[in-house]
Amino acid sequence: TGYGFPPTPNGPTNLILPGKKAACFINPYTGEITGIDDGKGFFMKIMRLHRWLLDEYKRDGSFAWGKTIVGYSTLVLAIIIISGLVIGIEKQESTENRLKIKTKAGWFRFLYDLHVSGGFYAALLLLILALTGLTWSFGWYRDAFYTAFGISTTSKQTHAPTICRPPKNSTVKEFEETSKTDYTQWAEVLADLQSRYPEYKSISIQDGSATVSTATYGNTRGSDRYSFDPATGKITEIQLYKDLPKSAKIRGWIYSVHAGTWGGLTTRILSCLVSLLGAVFAITGYYFWIKKKLRKSKQR
């Protein structure tokens, strides 16, 4: 259904295949297939575990137990983070003590300081990850989130690029014979866009449309869209990212903040560390709670 071109001449060309996240990579000079991604690999499984607990994604909006469990768990996580901050600020004697982690006072003290002081450092970013993640779980929350940023959920959305898909039960040869797409013009479109963008992350060309991704920071999903005449390859319409309304940018910003890509490699590493600390805080929290219960039981 389209081609994706890397910013370097020696990189593999991405053949965009029908189906979610499906792609084939080839050497554009020899035609050799260098890899196939059918959307069922390790990282796709991890994504499905993260979003739906390996449950099937329901496109029709029907009830999905995996998505529901993840959504309510994330909502509880946000409440725990906020309440933990309130309790931590209330109980600590001074800000100086709250921001220190003692490493030479025994394991219990180290774990306690890691839970309290480490939680104080990581709470804000962890809360942001939780609050942005909830937009994929609940429609009512997503509407409220957009409204909080002054964006109407009924705003007119930008048009999606037209995708040329083969009919069901047809072979590639039959599709090529019936398709009216003139692929020879796509090379001219590519050359035109490369002249306009000396530096870019990727260029994707599909039937009558092209997308240029350039953002390394901020909304990393932001892109410029072009429409072209399939018969001549001439650019007919330009839709630059900077000219889009806020309603068309917010979803990309939410993803970039949630995935930690908005600040490049630094924020991705920070988001990874904070996510790992979130798991550590849960374990140490249960540890202190069980230890406290056992202590009270011995006293009785």
N, C-alpha and C positions, 0 to 999 in steps of 0.2 A: 504493500500500500504506500510505500514511500522509502526514501533514503535519508540516512543521517550521516553527515560528514564531519570528521574531527578537525581540530584546528591545525594539525600537523600533516604534511603531505605523505608521511610514511605510516600513518595510523590506519586501522581497518575501517572500511565503510560499513555502516549499520543498515541492514535491510529491515525495514519496519514491517512486521508480519501481522496478519489479522489475529486478534486475540490480545488479552491484557498482558502487557509486559513481555510479549514475545518478540524475539529479534534474532537475526542471523548476521554474522560478521564475516566479511570477505576481504580478500586482498584485491583492491580495485584495479591493479595492474595485471593480475594473472587470473582472477576469478576464483582463486582457491578459497574454500570455506575454512575460516580460522576458528570459528566457535559458533555454537547455537545456544540461545537462551530461550527455553520454552516456558519460562515463568514458573517452573516447579523446582528450582534449585534451592540450595541451603538458605541463602539470604531471603528468598521469597517465603520460605517456611518460617523463618524467624519473624518476618514482618506479619505473617498471618497469625503467629502465636502472640505477637505483641498487640495486634488490633482485635483479633476475634477468637483467641485461644484455639486456633486451628479449626474453628467452625467455618462453615461455608458463608461467603459473602452474599447477602440477600439484596439483589438489585431492585426488587420490587418493593422494598421497604417493609417487608413482613418481619415478624419477631425473630431475632437471632440471639440465642442464649449466650454465645461467646462475647458478642459485642456488648450486650447488656451487663454481663458480669464485669467486663473491663471498665465500662462506663461508671458503674456505681462504685467500683473499687477505687477508681481515680478520684471520684467525688469525695469519698471517705478520706483518701490520702490528702486532698487539699484541706479538709477540715482538721485533720491531725496536725498538719504542718502549721496552720494558723494557731491552733490551740497550744501546740508545743512552744511556739514563739511567745505567746502570752504568758504561759507558765514559767518559761525560762527567764523572761524579763522580770517577772514578779518575784521569783524566789532568789535570784542571784543578788549577792551583797553589793557588787560593784561591776561596772562594765569591764574593768581591767581583768577581774577574775573570770568573767564570762568568756573572754576572748583568748584564754590560755589553755593549752593542753599539756598537762604534766606527764612526762615520760619516765620519771624516775621515782614514782610513788606507788609502784605496784600495778598489777594488771587491772584490778577493779577500778582504781582511780583513773588509769589511762582510758579504759572503756567508757567510764562515766564522762570524763572531759571530752572524749571523742563524740559522744552522743550529744552532750549539751553545747560545747563550744563549736564542734564541727557542724552540728545542726544549725547553729546560729549563722555560720558562714554560708552554708549551702542552702538554707531554707528559701531564700528569695528566688534563686534560679530554679530550684526544685519545684517551687510553687508555680513559677511561670510555665515550666514544662507540663505540670498537671493541668493548669487552667487552659492552656492552648490545646492540649490533647482532648479535653472534653468537647471541643467543637465537632469532633468526628463521632461522638457518642450520642448526643442528644440534640434534636432539632430545636427545642425550646431554648436550650443553653446557647446554641449557635446564634439564634435570632437576638437573644439578649446581649451576647458578646458583640455582635455587629452594631446593635443599637447604641451600646456604650461608647463606641467609637464614632457615633454620628452617621452610621451607614444604614440606609434602608434596605431590608432584605428583599424588597420588591423592585429594586433598581434593575434597569434593563442591562442584561448581560451581553458581553461581546460575542460575536458569532464564532463558532468553532470552525476550523478548517475542514473543507470537504475531503473525505477520504474515499478513495476508489477501492472498493472491496469486491472480490470475486463472488459470484452467486454460489449458493450452496450446491453441493454435489457436482461441482464443475472442476475439471482438471486445469492445471496451469496453462497448458497449450490452448484449451478452449477459451480460457479467460483472455489470453493475449490476443486471440483472433477476434473476440467480440469487443474488447476494450477499445475506446476511441482515444485513449491517452497517447500523446506523441512524446515518448520519453526522450527523444533526441533533443528536445528543447530544454530539458532540465539541466543539461550541462551549461547552457547559456545563462540560465537563471542562477546557477551556482557561481559562475564566474562574475556575474553582475554583483551578487551579494558579497562575494569575497573582496571585490574592489571597494565596496562601501564600508566594509568592516575589516580593517587590517588585523584586528585582534578579536577573537570570538571563542566561545566555549564549544558551540556546536551549531550546525545548520541542518535543518530538516526540511526536505522537500517532498510534498505530496501533490496529488492531482489538483492543480490550479492554485496552490498555496504553498508558502514557505515560512519557516519560523527560524529566527536567529536568536540564540541565547548568548548573552554577553556578561551577565551579572556574576561577579565573583563574591561580592559582599552585599549585605542588605537582603532584598528579596531575590534569592538565587533562582527562583522560578520565573522571574520576569523575563519577557522576551518581546522582540519586535516581530510583527506579522506582516507578510506581504502576500498580495494576490497577483497572479499573472495570467496572461492569456495562454492556455495550453497549446494553441496552434503556432504562436509566434515566440513565446517565451518573454514577451514584453511585460514589465511590471505595470499593473493597472491600479493598484490600491495599496496604500501604506498605512499601517496602524502601529505607531510607535508606543512603546510601553510608557514613556513619560507623559504621553497625552491621554492615557486611560483614566477614567474616574476612579475614585478611591474604592468603590464597590468591586471593581475588577482586579484590584491589587491586594485586597485584604487577605484572601485565601492563600496566596503565595507567601505573604508575610507571616501568616500563622504557621504554615509548614516550615518556613525557614527558621523561625524562632524555636519551634518545637523540636526540630531536628538539629538545631545548633549550627546551621550552616551560614547564618547571617553575618558572622564575623570571621569567616574563613576557618582555617585549621585550628586556631586558638580556641574559638568558642565550641568547636566540635569536641575537642579534647576536654574542655571544661564540662560540657553537657554529659559526656561519657563518665567522667569522674563523679559528678554530682549524682548521676543515676546509680552508680555503684554505691555511693555513700548512702543513698536512700534505702538500699537493701541492708546496709550495715546498721543504719539507725533502727530499722524494724527489728533486727535480730537482737541488738543491744537493749532496745526498749523492752522486749519480752524477757530478756535475761534479768534486767533490774526488777521487773514486776514479779517474776517467779522467785527471785532471791528475797524480795521483800515479804512475799507471802510465807516462804519457808521460815524466815526470821520471826515473823509474828506467831507462826505455829509453834516454834520452839519456846518462845516466851510464855505462851499459854500453858 
